[in-house]
């Protein structure tokens, strides 16, 4: 579970800093289609929101992937309170 949180945090950081190419450094095909990569990454970040009420339904996810609806910019998947709580828990 901790590894998934670390990967999610890194992916969101790359997204929010505009460095999504770091996520696919060795995948030339993905690097050549940055628009699709960004769309898939945004959908993924929406789907792993820690707060369940923020996650889109599967219907909306399918519509996002099909291009029927625009994918809005996702918020940070970890609310600040839970991140600071997990950091302080690890320090104990």
Backbone atoms as SQL, in Angstrom:
CREATE TABLE atoms (id INTEGER PRIMARY KEY, chain TEXT, resi INTEGER, resn TEXT, atom TEXT, x REAL, y REAL, z REAL);
INSERT INTO atoms VALUES
  (1, 'A', 1, 'UNK', 'N', 0.829, -1.189, 0.000),
  (2, 'A', 1, 'UNK', 'CA', 0.000, 0.000, 0.000),
  (3, 'A', 1, 'UNK', 'C', 0.876, 1.257, 0.000),
  (4, 'A', 2, 'UNK', 'N', 1.961, 1.199, 0.776),
  (5, 'A', 2, 'UNK', 'CA', 2.861, 2.360, 0.856),
  (6, 'A', 2, 'UNK', 'C', 3.519, 2.633, -0.500),
  (7, 'A', 3, 'UNK', 'N', 3.908, 1.561, -1.217),
  (8, 'A', 3, 'UNK', 'CA', 4.531, 1.739, -2.535),
  (9, 'A', 3, 'UNK', 'C', 3.568, 2.390, -3.516),
  (10, 'A', 4, 'UNK', 'N', 2.289, 2.012, -3.453),
  (11, 'A', 4, 'UNK', 'CA', 1.280, 2.611, -4.330),
  (12, 'A', 4, 'UNK', 'C', 1.123, 4.088, -4.022),
  (13, 'A', 5, 'UNK', 'N', 1.152, 4.450, -2.749),
  (14, 'A', 5, 'UNK', 'CA', 1.037, 5.848, -2.354),
  (15, 'A', 5, 'UNK', 'C', 2.238, 6.643, -2.841),
  (16, 'A', 6, 'UNK', 'N', 3.410, 6.057, -2.762),
  (17, 'A', 6, 'UNK', 'CA', 4.624, 6.737, -3.223),
  (18, 'A', 6, 'UNK', 'C', 4.562, 6.934, -4.735),
  (19, 'A', 7, 'UNK', 'N', 4.134, 5.917, -5.474),
  (20, 'A', 7, 'UNK', 'CA', 4.018, 6.015, -6.931),
  (21, 'A', 7, 'UNK', 'C', 2.973, 7.065, -7.316),
  (22, 'A', 8, 'UNK', 'N', 1.843, 7.063, -6.637),
  (23, 'A', 8, 'UNK', 'CA', 0.785, 8.043, -6.911),
  (24, 'A', 8, 'UNK', 'C', 1.285, 9.449, -6.631),
  (25, 'A', 9, 'UNK', 'N', 1.985, 9.623, -5.531),
  (26, 'A', 9, 'UNK', 'CA', 2.526, 10.933, -5.174),
  (27, 'A', 9, 'UNK', 'C', 3.519, 11.416, -6.237),
  (28, 'A', 10, 'UNK', 'N', 4.396, 10.515, -6.702),
  (29, 'A', 10, 'UNK', 'CA', 5.384, 10.868, -7.725),
  (30, 'A', 10, 'UNK', 'C', 4.703, 11.222, -9.042),
  (31, 'A', 11, 'UNK', 'N', 3.707, 10.425, -9.432),
  (32, 'A', 11, 'UNK', 'CA', 2.990, 10.692, -10.685),
  (33, 'A', 11, 'UNK', 'C', 2.274, 12.035, -10.617),
  (34, 'A', 12, 'UNK', 'N', 1.644, 12.335, -9.479),
  (35, 'A', 12, 'UNK', 'CA', 0.959, 13.620, -9.350),
  (36, 'A', 12, 'UNK', 'C', 1.968, 14.768, -9.371),
  (37, 'A', 13, 'UNK', 'N', 3.095, 14.572, -8.730),
  (38, 'A', 13, 'UNK', 'CA', 4.132, 15.614, -8.726),
  (39, 'A', 13, 'UNK', 'C', 4.623, 15.875, -10.152),
  (40, 'A', 14, 'UNK', 'N', 4.894, 14.824, -10.910),
  (41, 'A', 14, 'UNK', 'CA', 5.324, 14.997, -12.304),
  (42, 'A', 14, 'UNK', 'C', 4.252, 15.727, -13.101),
  (43, 'A', 15, 'UNK', 'N', 2.989, 15.357, -12.895),
  (44, 'A', 15, 'UNK', 'CA', 1.878, 16.009, -13.592),
  (45, 'A', 15, 'UNK', 'C', 1.796, 17.488, -13.219),
  (46, 'A', 16, 'UNK', 'N', 1.794, 17.780, -11.930),
  (47, 'A', 16, 'UNK', 'CA', 1.595, 19.155, -11.481),
  (48, 'A', 16, 'UNK', 'C', 2.773, 20.061, -11.833),
  (49, 'A', 17, 'UNK', 'N', 3.963, 19.475, -12.018),
  (50, 'A', 17, 'UNK', 'CA', 5.139, 20.267, -12.384),
  (51, 'A', 17, 'UNK', 'C', 5.386, 20.273, -13.900),
  (52, 'A', 18, 'UNK', 'N', 4.457, 19.657, -14.651),
  (53, 'A', 18, 'UNK', 'CA', 4.571, 19.656, -16.102),
  (54, 'A', 18, 'UNK', 'C', 5.697, 18.791, -16.632),
  (55, 'A', 19, 'UNK', 'N', 6.051, 17.749, -15.904),
  (56, 'A', 19, 'UNK', 'CA', 7.147, 16.871, -16.310),
  (57, 'A', 19, 'UNK', 'C', 6.661, 15.439, -16.505),
  (58, 'A', 20, 'UNK', 'N', 5.533, 15.267, -17.212),
  (59, 'A', 20, 'UNK', 'CA', 4.971, 13.923, -17.360),
  (60, 'A', 20, 'UNK', 'C', 5.858, 12.997, -18.185),
  (61, 'A', 21, 'UNK', 'N', 6.758, 13.558, -18.958),
  (62, 'A', 21, 'UNK', 'CA', 7.688, 12.739, -19.724),
  (63, 'A', 21, 'UNK', 'C', 8.557, 11.861, -18.838),
  (64, 'A', 22, 'UNK', 'N', 8.777, 12.289, -17.591),
  (65, 'A', 22, 'UNK', 'CA', 9.572, 11.484, -16.651),
  (66, 'A', 22, 'UNK', 'C', 8.921, 10.142, -16.359),
  (67, 'A', 23, 'UNK', 'N', 7.595, 10.102, -16.471),
  (68, 'A', 23, 'UNK', 'CA', 6.867, 8.876, -16.157),
  (69, 'A', 23, 'UNK', 'C', 7.062, 7.800, -17.213),
  (70, 'A', 24, 'UNK', 'N', 7.447, 8.216, -18.420),
  (71, 'A', 24, 'UNK', 'CA', 7.583, 7.273, -19.537),
  (72, 'A', 24, 'UNK', 'C', 8.905, 7.460, -20.270),
  (73, 'A', 25, 'UNK', 'N', 9.967, 7.702, -19.528),
  (74, 'A', 25, 'UNK', 'CA', 11.268, 8.006, -20.125),
  (75, 'A', 25, 'UNK', 'C', 11.709, 6.999, -21.179),
  (76, 'A', 26, 'UNK', 'N', 11.432, 5.732, -20.966),
  (77, 'A', 26, 'UNK', 'CA', 11.915, 4.685, -21.875),
  (78, 'A', 26, 'UNK', 'C', 10.847, 4.199, -22.844),
  (79, 'A', 27, 'UNK', 'N', 9.752, 4.946, -22.973),
  (80, 'A', 27, 'UNK', 'CA', 8.663, 4.549, -23.864),
  (81, 'A', 27, 'UNK', 'C', 8.502, 5.611, -24.948),
  (82, 'A', 28, 'UNK', 'N', 9.181, 5.402, -26.057),
  (83, 'A', 28, 'UNK', 'CA', 9.196, 6.383, -27.145),
  (84, 'A', 28, 'UNK', 'C', 7.795, 6.660, -27.689),
  (85, 'A', 29, 'UNK', 'N', 6.981, 5.608, -27.806),
  (86, 'A', 29, 'UNK', 'CA', 5.621, 5.777, -28.327),
  (87, 'A', 29, 'UNK', 'C', 4.813, 6.711, -27.427),
  (88, 'A', 30, 'UNK', 'N', 4.895, 6.518, -26.115),
  (89, 'A', 30, 'UNK', 'CA', 4.167, 7.370, -25.175),
  (90, 'A', 30, 'UNK', 'C', 4.702, 8.799, -25.205),
  (91, 'A', 31, 'UNK', 'N', 6.012, 8.938, -25.331),
  (92, 'A', 31, 'UNK', 'CA', 6.623, 10.277, -25.364),
  (93, 'A', 31, 'UNK', 'C', 6.213, 11.043, -26.619),
  (94, 'A', 32, 'UNK', 'N', 5.897, 10.316, -27.695),
  (95, 'A', 32, 'UNK', 'CA', 5.491, 10.956, -28.941),
  (96, 'A', 32, 'UNK', 'C', 4.024, 11.370, -28.959),
  (97, 'A', 33, 'UNK', 'N', 3.241, 10.901, -27.983),
  (98, 'A', 33, 'UNK', 'CA', 1.825, 11.255, -27.908),
  (99, 'A', 33, 'UNK', 'C', 1.512, 11.831, -26.533),
  (100, 'A', 34, 'UNK', 'N', 2.088, 12.980, -26.270),
  (101, 'A', 34, 'UNK', 'CA', 1.979, 13.614, -24.952),
  (102, 'A', 34, 'UNK', 'C', 0.534, 13.962, -24.614),
  (103, 'A', 35, 'UNK', 'N', -0.254, 14.326, -25.612),
  (104, 'A', 35, 'UNK', 'CA', -1.650, 14.685, -25.357),
  (105, 'A', 35, 'UNK', 'C', -2.430, 13.499, -24.779),
  (106, 'A', 36, 'UNK', 'N', -2.260, 12.322, -25.373),
  (107, 'A', 36, 'UNK', 'CA', -2.928, 11.121, -24.858),
  (108, 'A', 36, 'UNK', 'C', -2.372, 10.739, -23.496),
  (109, 'A', 37, 'UNK', 'N', -1.068, 10.825, -23.343),
  (110, 'A', 37, 'UNK', 'CA', -0.434, 10.521, -22.060),
  (111, 'A', 37, 'UNK', 'C', -0.998, 11.410, -20.955),
  (112, 'A', 38, 'UNK', 'N', -1.108, 12.695, -21.226),
  (113, 'A', 38, 'UNK', 'CA', -1.638, 13.615, -20.212),
  (114, 'A', 38, 'UNK', 'C', -3.091, 13.291, -19.879),
  (115, 'A', 39, 'UNK', 'N', -3.900, 12.971, -20.886),
  (116, 'A', 39, 'UNK', 'CA', -5.298, 12.631, -20.648),
  (117, 'A', 39, 'UNK', 'C', -5.403, 11.376, -19.785),
  (118, 'A', 40, 'UNK', 'N', -4.618, 10.346, -20.115),
  (119, 'A', 40, 'UNK', 'CA', -4.648, 9.108, -19.336),
  (120, 'A', 40, 'UNK', 'C', -4.175, 9.326, -17.910),
  (121, 'A', 41, 'UNK', 'N', -3.158, 10.146, -17.742),
  (122, 'A', 41, 'UNK', 'CA', -2.641, 10.445, -16.409),
  (123, 'A', 41, 'UNK', 'C', -3.683, 11.192, -15.578),
  (124, 'A', 42, 'UNK', 'N', -4.361, 12.159, -16.190),
  (125, 'A', 42, 'UNK', 'CA', -5.393, 12.907, -15.463),
  (126, 'A', 42, 'UNK', 'C', -6.534, 11.982, -15.038),
  (127, 'A', 43, 'UNK', 'N', -6.957, 11.099, -15.926),
  (128, 'A', 43, 'UNK', 'CA', -8.011, 10.139, -15.572),
  (129, 'A', 43, 'UNK', 'C', -7.542, 9.258, -14.415),
  (130, 'A', 44, 'UNK', 'N', -6.309, 8.780, -14.497),
  (131, 'A', 44, 'UNK', 'CA', -5.765, 7.924, -13.438),
  (132, 'A', 44, 'UNK', 'C', -5.744, 8.650, -12.095),
  (133, 'A', 45, 'UNK', 'N', -5.327, 9.909, -12.101),
  (134, 'A', 45, 'UNK', 'CA', -5.273, 10.670, -10.841),
  (135, 'A', 45, 'UNK', 'C', -6.673, 10.857, -10.277),
  (136, 'A', 46, 'UNK', 'N', -7.652, 11.110, -11.141),
  (137, 'A', 46, 'UNK', 'CA', -9.036, 11.213, -10.657),
  (138, 'A', 46, 'UNK', 'C', -9.466, 9.895, -10.009),
  (139, 'A', 47, 'UNK', 'N', -9.080, 8.776, -10.593),
  (140, 'A', 47, 'UNK', 'CA', -9.532, 7.464, -10.117),
  (141, 'A', 47, 'UNK', 'C', -8.899, 7.032, -8.797),
  (142, 'A', 48, 'UNK', 'N', -7.764, 7.609, -8.431),
  (143, 'A', 48, 'UNK', 'CA', -7.103, 7.210, -7.183),
  (144, 'A', 48, 'UNK', 'C', -7.261, 8.247, -6.077),
  (145, 'A', 49, 'UNK', 'N', -8.220, 9.132, -6.213),
  (146, 'A', 49, 'UNK', 'CA', -8.460, 10.114, -5.160),
  (147, 'A', 49, 'UNK', 'C', -8.724, 9.395, -3.841),
  (148, 'A', 50, 'UNK', 'N', -8.046, 9.828, -2.809),
  (149, 'A', 50, 'UNK', 'CA', -8.224, 9.209, -1.487),
  (150, 'A', 50, 'UNK', 'C', -9.653, 9.415, -0.973),
  (151, 'A', 51, 'UNK', 'N', -10.223, 10.557, -1.282),
  (152, 'A', 51, 'UNK', 'CA', -11.597, 10.866, -0.876),
  (153, 'A', 51, 'UNK', 'C', -12.553, 10.244, -1.901),
  (154, 'A', 52, 'UNK', 'N', -13.290, 9.207, -1.519),
  (155, 'A', 52, 'UNK', 'CA', -14.151, 8.499, -2.470),
  (156, 'A', 52, 'UNK', 'C', -15.150, 9.392, -3.196),
  (157, 'A', 53, 'UNK', 'N', -15.646, 10.416, -2.542),
  (158, 'A', 53, 'UNK', 'CA', -16.651, 11.279, -3.181),
  (159, 'A', 53, 'UNK', 'C', -16.072, 12.077, -4.349),
  (160, 'A', 54, 'UNK', 'N', -14.745, 12.178, -4.439),
  (161, 'A', 54, 'UNK', 'CA', -14.110, 12.901, -5.544),
  (162, 'A', 54, 'UNK', 'C', -13.865, 12.016, -6.765),
  (163, 'A', 55, 'UNK', 'N', -13.929, 10.701, -6.584),
  (164, 'A', 55, 'UNK', 'CA', -13.669, 9.784, -7.700),
  (165, 'A', 55, 'UNK', 'C', -14.841, 9.789, -8.670),
  (166, 'A', 56, 'UNK', 'N', -14.541, 9.800, -9.968),
  (167, 'A', 56, 'UNK', 'CA', -15.635, 9.749, -10.949),
  (168, 'A', 56, 'UNK', 'C', -16.222, 8.338, -11.029),
  (169, 'A', 57, 'UNK', 'N', -17.475, 8.273, -11.479),
  (170, 'A', 57, 'UNK', 'CA', -18.107, 6.968, -11.691),
  (171, 'A', 57, 'UNK', 'C', -17.440, 6.288, -12.890),
  (172, 'A', 58, 'UNK', 'N', -17.627, 4.996, -13.022),
  (173, 'A', 58, 'UNK', 'CA', -17.062, 4.270, -14.156),
  (174, 'A', 58, 'UNK', 'C', -17.643, 4.792, -15.466),
  (175, 'A', 59, 'UNK', 'N', -18.889, 5.215, -15.446),
  (176, 'A', 59, 'UNK', 'CA', -19.521, 5.777, -16.644),
  (177, 'A', 59, 'UNK', 'C', -18.771, 7.029, -17.085),
  (178, 'A', 60, 'UNK', 'N', -18.472, 7.910, -16.132),
  (179, 'A', 60, 'UNK', 'CA', -17.741, 9.145, -16.446),
  (180, 'A', 60, 'UNK', 'C', -16.328, 8.821, -16.897),
  (181, 'A', 61, 'UNK', 'N', -15.687, 7.856, -16.254),
  (182, 'A', 61, 'UNK', 'CA', -14.329, 7.454, -16.650),
  (183, 'A', 61, 'UNK', 'C', -14.337, 6.966, -18.099),
  (184, 'A', 62, 'UNK', 'N', -15.303, 6.122, -18.437),
  (185, 'A', 62, 'UNK', 'CA', -15.396, 5.624, -19.814),
  (186, 'A', 62, 'UNK', 'C', -15.598, 6.782, -20.791),
  (187, 'A', 63, 'UNK', 'N', -16.438, 7.744, -20.425),
  (188, 'A', 63, 'UNK', 'CA', -16.679, 8.899, -21.293),
  (189, 'A', 63, 'UNK', 'C', -15.418, 9.743, -21.441),
  (190, 'A', 64, 'UNK', 'N', -14.640, 9.880, -20.364),
  (191, 'A', 64, 'UNK', 'CA', -13.372, 10.610, -20.433),
  (192, 'A', 64, 'UNK', 'C', -12.410, 9.907, -21.387),
  (193, 'A', 65, 'UNK', 'N', -12.296, 8.598, -21.245),
  (194, 'A', 65, 'UNK', 'CA', -11.362, 7.822, -22.072),
  (195, 'A', 65, 'UNK', 'C', -11.776, 7.818, -23.542),
  (196, 'A', 66, 'UNK', 'N', -13.077, 7.875, -23.801),
  (197, 'A', 66, 'UNK', 'CA', -13.576, 7.911, -25.175),
  (198, 'A', 66, 'UNK', 'C', -13.505, 9.312, -25.782),
  (199, 'A', 67, 'UNK', 'N', -13.235, 10.307, -24.949),
  (200, 'A', 67, 'UNK', 'CA', -13.168, 11.677, -25.440),
  (201, 'A', 67, 'UNK', 'C', -14.519, 12.357, -25.544),
  (202, 'A', 68, 'UNK', 'N', -15.546, 11.753, -24.956),
  (203, 'A', 68, 'UNK', 'CA', -16.895, 12.317, -24.990),
  (204, 'A', 68, 'UNK', 'C', -16.991, 13.525, -24.060),
  (205, 'A', 69, 'UNK', 'N', -16.315, 13.442, -22.935),
  (206, 'A', 69, 'UNK', 'CA', -16.264, 14.571, -21.999),
  (207, 'A', 69, 'UNK', 'C', -14.804, 14.942, -21.775),
  (208, 'A', 70, 'UNK', 'N', -14.592, 16.220, -21.532),
  (209, 'A', 70, 'UNK', 'CA', -13.235, 16.705, -21.273),
  (210, 'A', 70, 'UNK', 'C', -12.805, 16.282, -19.872),
  (211, 'A', 71, 'UNK', 'N', -11.536, 15.957, -19.726),
  (212, 'A', 71, 'UNK', 'CA', -11.004, 15.559, -18.423),
  (213, 'A', 71, 'UNK', 'C', -10.519, 16.814, -17.703),
  (214, 'A', 72, 'UNK', 'N', -11.190, 17.188, -16.602),
  (215, 'A', 72, 'UNK', 'CA', -10.726, 18.370, -15.871),
  (216, 'A', 72, 'UNK', 'C', -9.417, 18.091, -15.142),
  (217, 'A', 73, 'UNK', 'N', -8.713, 19.134, -14.799),
  (218, 'A', 73, 'UNK', 'CA', -7.471, 18.969, -14.031),
  (219, 'A', 73, 'UNK', 'C', -7.810, 18.386, -12.668),
  (220, 'A', 74, 'UNK', 'N', -7.166, 17.295, -12.302),
  (221, 'A', 74, 'UNK', 'CA', -7.476, 16.652, -11.026),
  (222, 'A', 74, 'UNK', 'C', -6.808, 17.368, -9.847),
  (223, 'A', 75, 'UNK', 'N', -7.442, 17.276, -8.671),
  (224, 'A', 75, 'UNK', 'CA', -6.793, 17.798, -7.471),
  (225, 'A', 75, 'UNK', 'C', -5.759, 16.803, -6.967),
  (226, 'A', 76, 'UNK', 'N', -4.977, 17.217, -6.012),
  (227, 'A', 76, 'UNK', 'CA', -4.026, 16.305, -5.374),
  (228, 'A', 76, 'UNK', 'C', -4.804, 15.110, -4.828),
  (229, 'A', 77, 'UNK', 'N', -4.345, 13.890, -5.092),
  (230, 'A', 77, 'UNK', 'CA', -5.088, 12.717, -4.639),
  (231, 'A', 77, 'UNK', 'C', -5.069, 12.504, -3.131),
  (232, 'A', 78, 'UNK', 'N', -4.166, 13.163, -2.446),
  (233, 'A', 78, 'UNK', 'CA', -4.072, 13.015, -1.000),
  (234, 'A', 78, 'UNK', 'C', -4.413, 14.337, -0.311),
  (235, 'A', 79, 'UNK', 'N', -5.488, 14.374, 0.464),
  (236, 'A', 79, 'UNK', 'CA', -5.757, 15.596, 1.219),
  (237, 'A', 79, 'UNK', 'C', -4.580, 15.897, 2.146),
  (238, 'A', 80, 'UNK', 'N', -4.316, 17.160, 2.361),
  (239, 'A', 80, 'UNK', 'CA', -3.169, 17.565, 3.182),
  (240, 'A', 80, 'UNK', 'C', -3.167, 16.921, 4.552),
  (241, 'A', 81, 'UNK', 'N', -4.316, 16.789, 5.166),
  (242, 'A', 81, 'UNK', 'CA', -4.376, 16.213, 6.511),
  (243, 'A', 81, 'UNK', 'C', -3.859, 14.778, 6.535),
  (244, 'A', 82, 'UNK', 'N', -4.246, 13.969, 5.560),
  (245, 'A', 82, 'UNK', 'CA', -3.817, 12.570, 5.596),
  (246, 'A', 82, 'UNK', 'C', -2.341, 12.442, 5.265),
  (247, 'A', 83, 'UNK', 'N', -1.809, 13.331, 4.404),
  (248, 'A', 83, 'UNK', 'CA', -0.394, 13.263, 4.078),
  (249, 'A', 83, 'UNK', 'C', 0.445, 13.604, 5.308),
  (250, 'A', 84, 'UNK', 'N', 0.103, 14.666, 6.014),
  (251, 'A', 84, 'UNK', 'CA', 0.877, 15.033, 7.179),
  (252, 'A', 84, 'UNK', 'C', 0.737, 14.000, 8.279),
  (253, 'A', 85, 'UNK', 'N', -0.450, 13.366, 8.336),
  (254, 'A', 85, 'UNK', 'CA', -0.678, 12.338, 9.333),
  (255, 'A', 85, 'UNK', 'C', 0.191, 11.112, 9.024),
  (256, 'A', 86, 'UNK', 'N', 0.267, 10.727, 7.731),
  (257, 'A', 86, 'UNK', 'CA', 1.063, 9.556, 7.397),
  (258, 'A', 86, 'UNK', 'C', 2.547, 9.829, 7.580),
  (259, 'A', 87, 'UNK', 'N', 2.967, 11.070, 7.332),
  (260, 'A', 87, 'UNK', 'CA', 4.380, 11.433, 7.539),
  (261, 'A', 87, 'UNK', 'C', 4.698, 11.365, 9.027),
  (262, 'A', 88, 'UNK', 'N', 3.822, 11.928, 9.870),
  (263, 'A', 88, 'UNK', 'CA', 4.111, 11.906, 11.304),
  (264, 'A', 88, 'UNK', 'C', 4.046, 10.489, 11.846),
  (265, 'A', 89, 'UNK', 'N', 3.175, 9.643, 11.284),
  (266, 'A', 89, 'UNK', 'CA', 3.091, 8.254, 11.727),
  (267, 'A', 89, 'UNK', 'C', 4.376, 7.514, 11.394),
  (268, 'A', 90, 'UNK', 'N', 4.962, 7.795, 10.224),
  (269, 'A', 90, 'UNK', 'CA', 6.198, 7.134, 9.827),
  (270, 'A', 90, 'UNK', 'C', 7.370, 7.554, 10.700),
  (271, 'A', 91, 'UNK', 'N', 7.289, 8.752, 11.274),
  (272, 'A', 91, 'UNK', 'CA', 8.378, 9.248, 12.106),
  (273, 'A', 91, 'UNK', 'C', 8.376, 8.598, 13.473),
  (274, 'A', 92, 'UNK', 'N', 7.243, 8.034, 13.863),
  (275, 'A', 92, 'UNK', 'CA', 7.137, 7.430, 15.197),
  (276, 'A', 92, 'UNK', 'C', 7.771, 6.066, 15.225);
